[in-house]
Amino acid sequence: MSYPDEKLVNNEKSYIIEATSSDDTVLSAKSTERSIPAGDNGPSIDLYPDPTPDELETLRRVRDKIPFSAFIVAVVELCERFTYYGVSGPFQNYIQYNPSDLIPGKLGKGESTATALNYFYQFWTYCTPIFGAILGDQYLGKFWAIITCCCIYMVGLIVLLVTSFPFADTSASLAGLIIGMICTGFGAGGIKANVGPLIAEQYTNKRLFVKTLKSGERVLVDPRITNEVIFQIFYLCINIGALSPLVTTNLELHVSYWAAFLVPTCFFCLAFLAMFLGKRILRIKKPQGSVIPMAFRVCFQAIKHKFSMEAVKPSRDPDANYPWNDHFVEEIKRALQACKVFCLLPIYSLMYGNMSSNFVSQAGQMELHGIPNDVMSVFDSLTIIVFVPFMSAIGFPLLRKMGFKMMPVTKMTIGYFLIGISMAYAAIIQHLIYSAGPCYENPLQCPASNNGTLPNRVNVAIQIPAYIIMGMSEIFNYVTGLEYAYTKAPDSLKSFVMALYLLTNAVGAALGMAISPVAVNPKILWMYTGLAVAAVVAGIVFWFMFRHLNSKEDAMNHIDAEAEEYYEAAAFIGEEGRA
């Protein structure tokens, strides 16, 4: 169901009401009020009543209908993530090995250089959303910012592809790699900062309202739950795209690197196609001008008034002639709340970074039985692909029906605990590796390993639960963080706040580089143990710092609805004045 679209018809408010859902009757009405007028047989019928305080507490909450345009944006993200993971998957081997090595490469720069460049690529990719956000919020708008970043992305892909052919020498290939990393990293970051807000903007309702299902049950349609489902779909597409290394790593091994880079480059063209074909039905907002500098001015004035946001509201000090209104100050307060919630996310990102680094090395110390050690991360993506629809359709609704209110802060706290369990499980695996021969605490490094060809006698399948638990933690923490970054950001600063959220990944990568010296045998066992403790402590601290925000969730989300009424009233008064 979609909330009534409000239009002015003959200077009266007209609501076009359309409701469709698998469990709802289809309603269609047009009225100058929110109800069907009274007739000869009875009183008027309010089709979309606001909930009473009692209904807010007692009615079951359900999602609204997801607009089709949101799925178009999700396809764009799927294509971009397929390209990103498909291209970056072979980077380690591409940089580390020579073409004539047992594992064929291209540049032959060794493990240290390969690891350093990979860390740089991750750090750069998650720093650039700031620039993409400013581009989208202040200058081009989200749609054209995504198109611009796609073009830069494509330049990097083409350079990387051309310089990966056998005829390119090592120096040309290295230069092409660096240019490719810079361009694709900037493009990926710019797209990331804008595509999340764009998908959520496709759903416009901001108010809770009551509806009656076909079964006769009265339920509360909650825009927060709807946004939650939208971002679950969004993250599902990310992880479908993350399966691309299954294709590119095999092409790298059996064909060549140019083939591994060609497939993602071609697939990326589908992102352009989806954006242009969907432009007519996408809800596209214009950029808000110089809102970002004004936001910093509000914060600066608040600091001057002893960190009081209330003191910089025009209603409190009319003589100050502030160029903003009270609602804009409330939006800034809400954005700051979102940013506070992000303060511990670098710790989560630090844990998550182990999946593509230390977990891969740990798998290499075990018996692989013909399975590549860098393919195990697929189980993380598969977990999300399976459990996101399950939690959306069954898990979270069942918990809500049982009386458990899965509010954002609650879910993110659970995410911290789950990733801590994943780290603890990794520590147990490392202990089992050190307890098995032939090399015990020095896997692949003792004479009994036959020059590093005999790993310790532990089956790599035992590592799968670590990826599954980590995938579940992403559903609770990372998906909820994306939703929170969008719903709590000021309407004109959504991309910028989303970029700050993504920046926590860059900080997490920097922390990973800082602790990398202890990621060696046998110290790595204690590293996993320390990370597990840090995750649990972070979860406890996070809960006690932000649990009070759960009770304010509906009120904070209601600000957007009040803004719509404010600006509609202003526009109506303007029309009346001109008349």
C-alpha positions in Angstrom: 0.0 0.0 0.0 1.2 3.5 -0.7 0.2 6.4 1.5 -2.2 8.9 -0.3 -0.4 11.2 -2.7 -1.6 14.7 -1.8 -2.4 17.2 -4.6 -4.2 20.5 -4.8 -7.5 20.2 -6.7 -9.6 23.4 -6.9 -7.7 24.8 -3.9 -8.7 21.7 -1.8 -6.5 18.8 -0.7 -7.2 15.7 -2.8 -5.9 12.3 -1.9 -5.5 9.6 -4.5 -5.6 6.4 -2.6 -4.4 3.1 -4.0 -3.8 0.0 -1.9 -2.4 -3.3 -3.1 -1.0 -6.1 -1.1 -1.1 -9.9 -1.1 -3.1 -9.9 2.1 -5.2 -6.7 1.6 -8.3 -5.9 -0.3 -7.8 -3.4 -3.1 -9.1 0.0 -2.2 -9.4 2.9 -4.6 -10.9 6.3 -3.7 -10.6 9.9 -4.5 -11.8 12.5 -2.0 -11.1 16.0 -0.9 -10.5 14.6 2.7 -8.9 11.6 4.2 -12.2 9.8 4.4 -15.1 8.9 2.1 -17.9 11.4 2.7 -21.0 10.3 4.6 -23.9 8.9 2.5 -27.5 8.0 3.2 -26.6 4.7 4.8 -24.1 5.8 7.5 -21.2 7.9 8.6 -18.1 8.7 6.6 -15.3 6.1 6.4 -11.8 7.1 7.3 -9.6 5.0 5.0 -6.2 6.0 6.5 -6.8 7.0 10.1 -3.9 8.1 12.3 -3.2 5.6 15.1 -4.4 6.4 18.6 -1.9 6.1 21.5 -3.4 2.8 22.4 -3.1 1.5 18.8 0.5 2.5 18.7 1.2 0.1 21.5 -1.2 -2.8 20.6 -1.5 -3.1 16.8 0.8 -5.3 14.9 3.2 -3.3 12.7 3.6 -4.2 9.0 5.5 -2.9 6.0 4.0 -0.9 3.2 4.3 -1.8 -0.5 7.8 -1.4 -2.0 7.8 0.8 -5.1 9.1 -0.8 -8.3 11.6 2.1 -8.8 13.4 0.9 -5.7 14.2 -2.4 -7.4 15.7 -0.6 -10.4 18.2 1.2 -8.0 18.9 -2.2 -6.4 19.8 -3.6 -9.8 22.3 -0.7 -10.3 23.9 -1.6 -6.9 24.0 -5.3 -7.8 25.9 -4.5 -11.1 28.3 -2.1 -9.3 29.1 -4.7 -6.6 29.5 -7.5 -9.1 32.1 -5.3 -10.9 33.8 -4.2 -7.7 34.2 -7.6 -6.2 34.9 -9.3 -9.5 37.8 -6.9 -10.3 39.3 -6.7 -6.8 39.1 -10.5 -6.2 42.1 -11.3 -8.4 44.2 -8.2 -7.3 46.3 -10.1 -4.7 47.5 -12.7 -7.1 47.8 -10.1 -10.0 50.2 -8.0 -8.0 52.1 -10.6 -6.0 53.1 -13.3 -8.6 54.9 -13.4 -11.9 53.3 -14.9 -15.0 55.6 -18.0 -14.7 54.9 -18.7 -11.0 52.9 -21.8 -9.8 50.0 -19.3 -9.1 50.2 -17.1 -12.2 50.2 -13.4 -11.7 51.2 -10.3 -13.6 53.4 -7.8 -11.7 55.5 -10.1 -9.4 55.8 -7.5 -6.6 55.6 -9.9 -3.7 53.1 -10.4 -0.9 54.0 -7.3 1.1 53.4 -4.9 -1.8 50.2 -6.7 -2.9 48.8 -6.5 0.7 49.7 -2.8 0.9 48.0 -1.9 -2.4 44.9 -3.9 -1.4 44.7 -2.0 1.9 45.1 1.3 0.0 42.3 0.3 -2.4 39.9 -0.4 0.4 40.9 2.7 2.3 40.6 4.9 -0.8 37.2 3.4 -1.8 35.7 4.2 1.6 37.1 7.7 1.8 35.8 8.9 -1.5 32.0 8.7 -0.6 32.5 12.1 1.1 33.3 13.6 -2.3 30.4 11.7 -4.0 28.0 12.9 -1.3 28.9 16.6 -1.8 28.6 16.1 -5.5 25.1 14.6 -5.1 23.8 16.8 -2.3 25.1 20.1 -3.4 25.7 20.1 -7.2 24.3 17.4 -9.4 21.7 15.6 -7.4 21.9 11.8 -6.7 20.9 10.5 -10.1 23.4 12.5 -12.1 26.1 12.1 -9.4 25.7 8.3 -9.9 26.0 8.7 -13.7 29.1 10.9 -13.4 30.7 8.4 -11.0 29.8 5.5 -13.3 31.7 7.3 -16.1 34.8 7.7 -14.0 34.4 4.0 -12.9 34.3 2.9 -16.5 37.5 4.8 -17.4 39.3 2.9 -14.6 37.9 -0.4 -15.8 39.0 0.2 -19.4 42.6 1.2 -18.4 42.9 -1.8 -16.1 41.6 -4.1 -18.8 43.9 -2.8 -21.6 47.0 -2.9 -19.4 46.3 -6.5 -18.2 46.8 -8.0 -21.7 50.0 -10.1 -22.2 51.4 -7.5 -24.6 51.6 -4.8 -21.8 54.9 -4.8 -19.9 55.2 -4.8 -16.1 55.6 -1.0 -15.8 52.6 -0.3 -18.0 50.5 -2.8 -16.1 51.5 -1.3 -12.7 50.6 2.2 -13.9 47.4 0.9 -15.3 46.6 -0.9 -12.0 47.2 2.3 -10.0 45.1 4.4 -12.4 42.4 1.7 -12.3 42.4 1.6 -8.5 42.1 5.4 -8.2 39.3 5.7 -10.8 37.3 2.6 -9.8 37.7 3.5 -6.1 36.4 7.0 -6.7 33.6 5.8 -8.8 32.6 3.1 -6.3 32.7 5.5 -3.4 30.7 8.1 -5.2 28.1 5.6 -6.3 28.0 4.1 -2.8 27.3 7.5 -1.2 24.3 8.2 -3.5 22.7 4.9 -4.4 21.6 4.1 -0.8 19.7 7.4 -0.3 18.3 7.1 -3.9 16.8 3.7 -3.3 15.2 4.9 0.0 13.9 8.1 -1.6 11.7 5.9 -3.9 9.4 5.4 -0.9 7.8 8.6 0.2 5.5 7.9 3.1 6.7 9.2 6.4 3.6 8.6 8.6 2.3 5.7 10.6 -1.3 4.9 9.6 -3.9 2.2 10.3 -5.4 -0.2 7.7 -7.6 -3.2 7.8 -6.4 -6.4 6.2 -8.6 -8.7 4.1 -8.7 -11.0 7.2 -10.3 -8.2 9.2 -7.2 -7.6 11.3 -6.3 -3.9 11.9 -2.6 -3.3 11.6 -0.3 -0.4 11.8 1.6 0.4 8.6 5.1 1.5 9.7 7.4 3.4 7.3 10.4 2.4 9.5 9.7 -1.3 8.8 9.2 -0.5 5.1 12.6 1.3 5.0 14.1 -1.7 6.8 12.9 -4.1 4.1 14.1 -1.8 1.4 17.6 -1.8 2.8 17.5 -5.5 3.3 16.7 -5.9 -0.4 19.5 -3.4 -1.1 22.0 -5.4 1.0 20.8 -8.7 -0.6 21.7 -7.3 -4.0 25.1 -6.3 -2.7 25.8 -9.9 -1.7 24.5 -11.4 -4.9 27.1 -9.1 -6.6 29.7 -10.3 -4.2 29.5 -13.8 -5.6 31.3 -12.5 -8.8 34.8 -13.8 -7.7 33.5 -17.3 -8.3 33.6 -16.3 -12.0 36.6 -14.0 -12.1 39.0 -16.1 -10.1 38.4 -19.1 -12.3 38.9 -17.0 -15.4 42.1 -15.7 -13.8 43.4 -19.2 -13.3 42.2 -20.9 -16.5 42.3 -18.1 -19.1 44.1 -14.9 -18.2 43.6 -11.7 -16.2 42.3 -9.8 -19.2 39.3 -12.2 -19.3 38.8 -11.8 -15.5 38.6 -8.0 -15.9 36.6 -8.1 -19.1 33.5 -9.8 -17.6 33.0 -7.2 -14.8 33.6 -4.4 -17.3 30.8 -5.7 -19.6 28.5 -6.4 -16.6 29.0 -2.8 -15.4 27.3 -1.6 -18.6 24.1 -3.0 -17.2 24.2 -0.3 -14.5 24.1 2.4 -17.1 21.3 0.7 -18.9 19.2 0.3 -15.7 19.7 4.0 -14.8 18.7 5.4 -18.1 15.8 3.0 -18.7 14.5 3.6 -15.2 14.9 7.4 -15.3 11.2 8.1 -16.1 9.9 6.2 -13.1 12.6 7.0 -10.6 11.8 9.7 -8.0 14.6 12.2 -8.5 15.2 15.1 -6.2 17.1 18.2 -7.1 20.2 19.2 -5.2 19.6 21.5 -2.3 22.3 24.1 -3.0 24.7 25.2 -0.3 23.0 23.2 2.5 26.2 21.6 3.7 28.0 24.9 4.6 24.8 26.0 6.3 24.8 22.8 8.4 28.3 23.6 9.5 27.2 27.2 10.4 24.4 25.8 12.6 26.9 23.6 14.4 29.4 26.5 14.8 26.7 28.7 16.3 25.6 25.9 18.6 29.2 25.5 19.9 29.2 29.3 20.5 26.1 28.9 22.6 27.6 26.2 24.8 26.7 23.3 22.5 23.0 24.2 22.6 21.1 23.4 19.4 17.9 24.9 20.9 19.7 28.3 21.3 20.2 28.6 17.5 16.5 28.2 16.6 15.1 31.4 15.1 12.1 31.1 17.3 14.3 31.4 20.4 16.3 34.4 19.1 14.4 36.3 16.3 16.8 39.2 16.4 19.7 36.9 15.2 18.2 36.8 11.7 19.4 33.2 11.1 19.0 32.1 7.5 17.5 28.8 8.6 14.3 27.7 10.3 13.6 25.7 13.4 12.9 22.5 11.4 16.4 22.7 9.8 17.9 22.8 13.3 15.9 19.7 14.3 17.2 18.0 11.1 20.8 18.8 12.1 20.2 17.4 15.6 18.9 14.2 14.1 21.9 13.9 11.8 24.2 14.3 14.8 22.3 11.5 16.6 23.0 9.3 13.6 26.7 10.2 13.6 27.0 9.4 17.3 25.6 5.9 16.6 28.4 5.5 14.0 31.2 6.1 16.6 31.8 2.4 17.4 31.3 1.1 13.8 35.1 1.2 13.0 35.5 -1.6 15.6 32.8 -3.6 13.8 34.6 -2.9 10.4 37.9 -4.0 11.9 36.3 -7.4 12.7 34.7 -7.6 9.3 38.0 -6.9 7.5 39.3 -10.3 8.8 37.1 -12.1 6.3 39.2 -11.0 3.3 42.6 -11.2 5.0 43.3 -13.3 8.1 40.4 -15.8 7.5 41.9 -16.4 4.0 45.4 -17.1 5.5 43.8 -19.3 8.2 42.1 -21.4 5.5 45.5 -21.8 3.8 46.9 -23.5 6.9 44.2 -26.3 6.7 43.5 -29.2 4.4 41.7 -27.7 1.4 40.8 -30.8 -0.6 41.1 -28.9 -3.9 39.1 -25.9 -2.7 40.8 -22.5 -3.2 41.5 -20.9 0.1 40.1 -17.5 -1.0 36.7 -18.9 -2.0 35.5 -19.5 1.5 34.1 -16.0 1.9 31.3 -17.0 -0.5 29.6 -18.5 2.5 29.2 -15.1 4.0 27.4 -13.8 0.9 25.3 -17.0 0.7 24.2 -16.6 4.3 23.0 -13.1 3.6 21.3 -14.1 0.4 19.4 -16.9 2.2 18.7 -15.1 5.5 17.8 -11.6 4.4 14.6 -12.7 2.7 13.9 -15.1 5.6 14.4 -12.5 8.3 12.4 -10.0 6.3 9.4 -12.3 5.6 9.4 -14.5 8.7 12.0 -13.7 11.3 11.5 -10.1 12.2 7.6 -10.1 11.7 7.4 -13.2 14.0 9.5 -11.4 16.6 7.3 -8.4 16.4 4.2 -10.5 16.7 5.7 -12.1 19.8 6.1 -8.7 21.3 9.8 -8.2 20.7 10.3 -4.7 19.3 13.4 -5.1 17.1 14.4 -1.4 17.1 17.6 -0.2 15.3 19.8 0.1 18.4 18.7 -3.3 19.6 19.5 -4.9 16.3 22.9 -3.2 15.9 23.8 -4.3 19.5 23.0 -7.9 18.5 25.2 -7.5 15.5 28.2 -6.6 17.7 27.7 -9.7 19.8 27.4 -11.9 16.8 30.6 -10.7 15.2 32.3 -11.2 18.6 31.1 -14.8 18.5 32.5 -15.2 15.0 35.9 -13.9 16.2 35.8 -16.3 19.2 35.0 -19.2 16.9 38.0 -18.2 14.7 40.2 -18.3 17.8 38.9 -21.9 18.5 39.8 -22.9 15.0 43.2 -21.4 15.3 43.7 -23.4 18.5 42.7 -26.6 16.7 45.2 -25.8 13.9 48.0 -25.3 16.5 47.0 -28.6 18.2 47.4 -30.6 14.9 50.4 -31.7 13.0 52.6 -31.7 11.2 53.7 -28.2 12.1 51.5 -27.3 15.1 52.2 -23.6 15.9 54.1 -23.0 12.7 51.8 -24.2 9.9 53.6 -24.7 6.5 56.9 -23.6 8.0 58.4 -26.7 9.5 60.5 -29.4 7.6 57.6 -31.8 8.0 55.5 -29.7 5.7 57.5 -30.7 2.7 58.4 -27.2 1.6 55.1 -25.7 2.6 52.9 -28.2 0.7 51.5 -30.1 3.7 49.1 -28.1 5.9 48.1 -29.0 9.4 45.6 -31.8 9.6 42.4 -29.8 10.1 39.5 -29.8 7.5 38.8 -26.3 6.1 35.1 -27.0 6.3 35.3 -26.3 10.0 35.7 -22.6 9.1 32.3 -22.3 7.5 30.3 -21.4 10.7 32.6 -18.4 11.2 31.4 -17.0 7.9 27.8 -17.8 8.6 27.8 -16.1 12.0 29.5 -13.1 10.4 26.9 -13.0 7.7 24.1 -13.0 10.4 25.9 -10.1 12.2 25.8 -8.1 9.0 22.1 -8.5 8.7 21.6 -7.1 12.2 24.4 -4.4 12.3 25.4 -3.3 8.8 22.0 -3.4 7.1 20.4 -1.6 10.1 23.3 1.0 10.0 22.5 1.7 6.3 18.8 2.2 7.2 19.7 4.4 10.2 22.1 6.5 8.2 19.3 7.3 5.7 16.3 7.7 8.0 18.0 9.9 10.6 19.7 12.2 8.2 18.3 15.6 7.1 16.6 15.3 3.8 19.1 17.5 2.1 22.1 15.8 3.7 21.3 12.2 3.3 24.2 11.4 1.0 26.6 13.3 3.2 25.6 11.4 6.3 25.7 8.1 4.4 29.2 9.0 3.3 30.2 9.5 7.0 28.7 6.1 7.7 30.8 4.5 5.0 33.9 6.3 6.2 33.8 4.1 9.3 35.0 1.3 7.0 38.0 3.3 6.0 38.8 3.9 9.7 38.4 0.2 10.3 40.9 -0.5 7.5 43.3 1.8 9.1 42.9 0.0 12.4 43.5 -3.3 10.6 46.8 -2.0 9.2 47.8 -0.9 12.8 47.3 -4.4 14.3 48.6 -6.3 11.3 52.1 -6.9 12.9 50.4 -9.3 15.4 48.7 -11.3 12.6 51.6 -13.9 12.7 51.9 -17.3 14.1 51.4 -18.0 17.0 50.3 -14.5 18.1 47.2 -14.5 15.8 45.4 -16.8 18.2 45.5 -14.0 20.9 44.6 -11.5 18.2 41.3 -13.3 17.5 40.7 -13.6 21.2 41.3 -9.9 21.8 39.0 -9.0 18.9 36.2 -11.2 20.3 36.5 -9.4 23.7 36.6 -6.0 22.0 33.4 -6.8 20.0 31.5 -7.8 23.1 32.7 -4.8 25.0 31.7 -2.5 22.1 28.3 -4.1 22.0 27.7 -3.5 25.7 29.0 0.1 25.5 26.9 0.8 22.4 23.7 -0.5 24.1 24.2 1.6 27.3 25.1 4.7 25.2 22.2 4.6 22.7 19.4 2.4 24.0 17.4 5.5 24.9 17.1 6.3 21.2 14.8 3.3 20.7 12.0 5.1 22.6 12.5 8.2 20.4 12.4 6.2 17.1 8.8 7.1 16.0 9.2 10.7 17.1 12.5 11.2 15.2 11.0 9.6 12.0 8.0 11.8 12.3 10.1 14.9 11.6 10.0 14.3 7.9 6.2 14.1 7.9 6.1 17.4 9.8 8.5 18.9 7.2 6.2 17.9 4.3 3.2 19.6 6.0 5.3 22.7 6.7 6.6 23.1 3.1 3.2 22.2 1.6 1.5 24.9 3.8 4.2 27.4 2.7 3.7 26.5 -0.9 -0.1 26.8 -0.6 0.2 30.2 1.1 2.5 31.3 -1.7 0.0 30.2 -4.3 -2.8 32.1 -2.5 -0.7 35.2 -2.3 0.1 35.2 -6.0 -3.6 34.7 -6.8 
